[in-house]
Amino acid sequence: MVSYKLTYFNRRGRAEPIRYLFAAAGVNFVDHRIDEKEEWPSVKADYELCQVPVLEVDGKVVQQSKSIFRFLGREFGFDGATSWDQLQIDSIIETLNDLENEGRKVSREKNAEKKEKLLKHYLDVVLRRIFGYLEGILVQNNGGEGFLVGSKVTIADIMFFTHVHDYLAFIPEAKLVEPKLLGLYDRIKSNPGISEWIKNRPATKF
């Protein structure tokens, strides 16, 4: 049996999509959490890139969260059935990465006036454009009653769910209103493994 150990800080952040994937697949892993203030400064140099998350697979180490996420998606059967499906999945993940980057601009801005302008643009333009785009993709696939790509849950759906359930918490004003995407969100949240993970995961700030 393959052994997995995921190392990250004692929060959700970049590791949470990976944890959701483990949960959805029903695969056990060691959820190793480092205290960011007390422990990390003394162990940071032990990691070649001086960053986490890090995944150990039977003792072999790999870094970069998106690469880990995609690798486990393939290992657990949450990838695309065809090369075209996989391209669509990768495109959706990169689009969600753009959304995350735009959100970070808002949450990290200290100047009140600039922050207000960035927030308005994010809420009225960025969020609606990207979620509208994803809504269109979903509707084109089985009328929006299934998943973003193909006929089963993929890492695209799990990454989308993570953004709505966790990442949007950075910006309380940000809401998902697109009806078909709301349905997809509920379908992923009701996945037995994911719902169990949310119920029992350590209570941490984002």
C-alpha positions in Angstrom: 0.0 0.0 0.0 1.3 3.5 -0.9 1.9 5.8 2.0 1.3 9.5 1.8 2.4 12.3 4.0 1.3 15.9 3.4 3.1 18.7 5.2 1.7 22.2 5.5 1.0 24.8 8.0 -1.8 24.4 10.6 -4.3 26.1 8.3 -6.1 25.4 5.1 -4.5 27.5 2.4 -2.8 25.8 -0.5 -3.1 22.4 1.0 -6.9 22.2 1.4 -7.7 21.2 -2.2 -5.2 18.3 -1.7 -6.8 17.3 1.5 -10.3 17.4 -0.1 -9.0 15.2 -2.8 -7.7 12.6 -0.3 -11.1 12.8 1.4 -13.1 12.4 -1.8 -10.9 9.4 -2.8 -11.1 7.8 0.6 -7.3 7.5 0.8 -5.6 7.8 4.1 -2.7 10.2 4.5 -0.6 11.7 7.3 -1.8 15.3 7.7 1.4 16.8 9.1 0.9 20.4 10.3 3.7 22.8 11.2 3.1 25.7 13.5 3.9 28.7 11.3 5.3 30.9 14.1 6.8 28.5 16.6 8.1 25.6 14.4 8.5 26.8 10.9 11.6 29.1 11.3 13.6 26.2 12.7 12.6 23.7 10.1 12.3 25.8 7.0 15.8 25.1 5.8 15.0 21.4 5.8 12.8 21.9 2.7 14.8 22.4 -0.5 12.6 25.2 -1.8 12.0 26.5 1.8 8.3 26.3 1.2 5.3 24.0 1.8 3.1 22.1 1.0 5.3 19.1 0.5 4.0 15.6 -0.3 5.9 12.4 0.5 5.0 9.3 -1.5 6.6 6.2 0.0 9.3 8.5 1.3 9.9 10.3 -2.1 9.4 14.0 -1.8 7.7 16.4 -4.3 6.8 20.1 -3.9 4.5 22.6 -5.6 0.8 22.4 -4.6 -0.8 22.4 -8.1 1.6 19.7 -9.3 0.8 17.6 -6.2 -2.9 18.2 -6.8 -2.8 17.1 -10.4 -0.6 14.1 -9.6 -3.0 12.8 -7.0 -5.9 13.5 -9.3 -4.4 11.1 -11.8 -3.5 8.5 -9.2 -7.0 8.5 -7.7 -9.0 8.7 -10.9 -10.1 12.3 -10.7 -8.5 13.3 -14.0 -10.0 13.5 -17.5 -11.1 10.5 -19.5 -9.5 11.9 -22.7 -6.7 14.3 -23.5 -9.3 16.9 -24.4 -11.0 16.5 -21.1 -7.7 16.9 -19.4 -7.0 20.1 -21.3 -10.4 21.5 -20.2 -9.6 20.5 -16.6 -6.2 22.2 -16.7 -7.8 25.3 -18.2 -10.4 25.6 -15.5 -7.8 25.2 -12.8 -5.7 28.0 -14.3 -8.8 30.2 -14.6 -9.5 29.6 -10.9 -5.9 30.4 -10.2 -6.5 33.8 -11.9 -9.5 34.3 -9.6 -7.4 33.5 -6.6 -4.7 36.0 -7.6 -7.2 38.8 -8.2 -8.7 38.1 -4.7 -5.3 38.3 -3.1 -4.9 41.8 -4.6 -8.0 42.9 -2.8 -7.3 41.2 0.5 -3.7 42.5 0.7 -4.3 46.1 -0.3 -3.8 48.4 2.7 -4.8 51.7 1.2 -8.5 52.1 1.9 -9.3 54.1 -1.3 -7.4 51.7 -3.6 -8.9 48.7 -1.7 -12.5 50.0 -2.3 -11.8 50.3 -6.1 -10.2 46.9 -6.3 -13.1 45.3 -4.4 -15.7 46.9 -6.7 -13.8 45.7 -9.8 -13.4 42.2 -8.3 -17.1 41.9 -7.3 -18.7 43.4 -10.3 -16.3 42.4 -13.1 -13.8 39.6 -12.2 -16.0 37.4 -10.1 -19.0 37.6 -12.4 -16.9 37.1 -15.6 -15.1 34.0 -14.2 -18.1 32.4 -12.6 -20.2 33.3 -15.6 -17.6 31.5 -17.8 -17.6 28.5 -15.6 -21.4 28.5 -15.5 -21.4 28.3 -19.3 -18.9 25.4 -19.3 -21.1 23.5 -16.8 -24.3 24.2 -18.8 -22.7 22.8 -21.9 -22.0 19.6 -20.1 -25.3 17.7 -19.5 -27.2 20.9 -19.1 -25.4 21.9 -15.9 -26.7 19.1 -13.8 -23.5 17.1 -13.6 -19.9 18.2 -13.4 -17.6 20.7 -15.1 -15.9 18.1 -17.3 -17.1 14.6 -18.3 -19.5 12.5 -16.3 -17.7 12.3 -12.9 -16.1 14.4 -10.3 -12.7 15.7 -11.4 -10.0 17.9 -9.8 -11.6 20.8 -11.6 -14.8 20.4 -9.5 -12.8 20.0 -6.3 -10.7 23.1 -7.0 -13.9 25.1 -7.8 -15.5 23.9 -4.5 -12.3 24.9 -2.6 -12.5 28.4 -4.0 -16.1 28.9 -3.1 -16.0 27.2 0.3 -12.7 28.4 1.5 -10.9 30.9 -0.6 -13.8 33.4 -1.0 -13.6 33.8 2.8 -10.8 36.3 2.2 -13.5 38.6 0.8 -16.8 38.4 2.8 -18.6 40.4 0.1 -17.8 37.8 -2.5 -20.8 35.6 -3.3 -21.6 32.8 -5.7 -25.0 33.5 -7.3 -24.8 31.5 -10.6 -27.6 28.9 -10.2 -26.0 25.9 -11.9 -22.7 26.5 -10.1 -24.6 26.6 -6.8 -25.9 23.2 -7.7 -22.5 21.9 -8.4 -21.2 23.4 -5.1 -23.9 21.5 -3.3 -23.1 18.2 -5.1 -19.4 18.4 -4.2 -20.1 19.4 -0.6 -22.4 16.4 -0.2 -19.7 14.0 -1.3 -19.4 11.6 1.7 -15.7 12.0 2.1 -15.6 15.7 1.7 -18.6 16.3 4.0 -16.9 14.1 6.6 -13.6 16.0 6.2 -15.3 19.4 6.7 -17.1 18.1 9.8 -14.0 16.7 11.4 -11.0 18.8 10.1 -9.0 20.9 12.6 -10.6 24.2 13.3 -8.2 26.8 11.9 -8.2 30.2 10.3 -7.8 30.1 6.6 
